[in-house]
C-alpha cells in the first residue's frame, strides 16, 4: 500500500479465506480474489460476502497458470460492476458510469 499497490489474497479457497483473512487484514490486506473459473457461483458469493464483512475490495482472475478444465482462455471475464471498488481504489477511471 505504501508503494501504491493493492494487496490481494489470490485465489483462496473458502477454508483458506476463513482461516487466514482476519490476520492478513490486520497486516494490511486490502482485497480478495473472489471471482475465478475454479469457483462455483455459490463459492464466489460466499467469499464476496465474507470479504465485504472485512472491508476488503473484491477482484477476480482467470488463473491460467494451471489447467482447471472448466473453461478455455477468454471464456472467463468480469464486468466493472463486480470489481468497481477495486478499480476505484486503484484509481482507474470508469467511463461507463458504473
N, C-alpha and C positions, 0 to 999 in steps of 0.2 A: 504494500500500500504506500509506503514512503517513497517508492520509485515510480508511483503512478499505475502500478499493476493491480489486478483484481485476483485475489487468491480464491480459487475454486476447488472444492472437493470433487475430483474427477471420478466419474462413473462408479459411485459407491453402490453397493447392494443395500437393501433396506436394513439388514442386520449390521453392516459396517457403519452406515449412517447413524443408526440408533446408538451404537456403542462408542462412536468417536466424535460426532458432530459438536456436542456441547463443549468438550475440551478444546477442539480445534477452533471453535468460535471464540473462546476466551483467549486464544493465542493469535487471533486476528483473521480467521477465516471470514470471507465476505460472501461466498456463494457456493452453490452446489449444482452439479450437473444432474438434472432430474429427467431430462429427455434424451433417450437413446434407443436405437432399434433393438437392443438386447433386453429392454424392459417392457413389460406389458403396460397397457394404458393404466391399469389399476395401480401398478407399482409406481409409475411416474406420478400419478395423482397423489398417492400417499407420501412420496418423497417431496413433492411440491408443497403439500400442506405442512409437513414437518420442517422444511426449510423456512417457510413463512413464519412458523412459530418462533424460530430462532432469529428472524430478521435477516435471513440470507436471500440474496438475489438468486434467481434460477438461470441455468444455462443448459445447453444441450450439445451433443456431439454425435457424430456418426460412428466413431470408434472403428475405423477401418484398419487399425493395426492388428486385428485378429479376424478370423473368419467366423462370423456369427451365424451364417447360414440363413439369417432371417430376411435379408434384403440385399439388393445389389447397390453398388455405388451410385448415388444420385437418387435413390428411392426415398431416402430419409432426409427430411428438411424441417426447419422450424419457421414459423412466421414471427414477425416482430412482436406480436401480442404476447407470445409465450415468454419472450426474453426482454420485454420492454424495460424493466427495472435494471437489468444488466447493462443494456445499451445506454440507458440514461447515466448510470454510474460510470460507464466507460467514456462518456462524453460524445457518444455517437448521435448526431442529429437525425431525427426521424422526419422525413419529408412527407410521409403519407398521412400524418395526423393521428397516428395511433400512439 
